[in-house]
C-alpha cells in the first residue's frame, strides 16, 4: 500500500471512530480538520493534499458525508426528536436543520417522513 493510501485509510478510520465517539458522548465535540491532522501526526496541508489526491475530494467532504449518514440512520431508526439528534451531533437544532438541508436537499423532518415505513 502506498503511503498516500495508508494516510487516507487512517483518516477514514479516525473519522468513523471519532464520529461514533461524539454520538456515544465519550467525545464532547467534533474536532477540526487541523486537530485530526495533528492526531494523525500530519500537517493540515499534507492531510488535505493527500486525501484530495487519493479521492478527488477535500477531507471535509467525507467528514460531512459521514455525519449526515449517521444522522440519517438516527432519523430513520430511532424515535428521537430532531432537536435531540441535533444535540447528539453537537449542533444547535436550527443549525443542524440548515446543515442537513444543505447536504441532502431536504429538512430532517421531511427526510424522516419520506423514509418511514
N, C-alpha and C positions, 0 to 999 in steps of 0.2 A: 504494500500500500504506500502510495506517495505521501509525503509529509502533509501536503495540502489536503488530501483526502482524510488523513488522520485528524487534522485540525477541525475540519468541517464535521466529521463524525463526533468528535469530542464536544463541539459546540451544540450539536443536536441532542446529544445525551445529557449535557449540562442543562439545556433548556427544559427537556422533559422532566428531569428531577427537580429543577428549580420551580417550575410551574406547579408540580404536584405538591411541593413544599409550601407554596403560598396557599394553594387550595386547602391543604390539611391544617394550615395555621402554624406550622412549625417554622415558617419563614414569614416575617412580618410584612414585607412588601417586595414588589418586583425590583430587581436590580437593573441598573442602567447598563447599556452595552459596554461602556468602558470598564465597569466593575466586573462584568462577566469576563472580558478580555484579561483583566488582571488575575482573576481566579484561574484562568487557563494559562497563566504565565506568558501572555502575549500582549503586544501593544494593541490599542484600539484599531489603529490603521491596518496592522498586519491581519488581525482577525477579519475586519471588514473586507480587505482586498482578497484574502484567501477564500472566504465564503462566496463572495461575488464571482471570483474566477471559477470556482468549482460548480456553482449552481446557476449563475446568471442573475441572482437576486441579492439584494442587500440583506444582511443578517436580521435587521428589524422586520423585514417581510415575514420571515419564518417565526419570529418571536410573536408577532401579532396573530399570525395564522394559527399557531398552537394555542394561544389564549382563546381565540374565537372558537376553535374546535372544542375545547374543554367547556366553554360557556354553552355552546350548542348542545352538547351532551347533557349538561346540567339542566338546561331548559326543557329538554325532551324527557329525561329520565327521572327528574325529581319534581316535587310539587313546591319547591322553594319559590318564594316570590322573586320577582326580577330585582327588587331592591336588595334582598338577601344575597342573591347571586352576585350582584354588583359589589356588595361589601366583601364577599369572599374573595373576589378578584381585586380587592383594594381600590375600587372605584367609587366615586360619588354616583348614585343612581342615574342622574341626568347625563353625566359624562360617559357612563357605561353605555347608555342607550345611544348616544351620539357616536361613540366608537363602534358599537355593534352595527349600527345602520351604515356607517361609512364603509365598514369591512364587508357587509353582507348585502346591503341594499334594502334591508327591511329592519324594523324595530324588533327588539327581543320579544315583545308581546305578539306581534304578527308572526314571527318565526315559530314561537311556541304553538300558537293557534293552528298554523298550517301544518304542523308536524304531529299534532295529537291524533292518536288512532281512535 
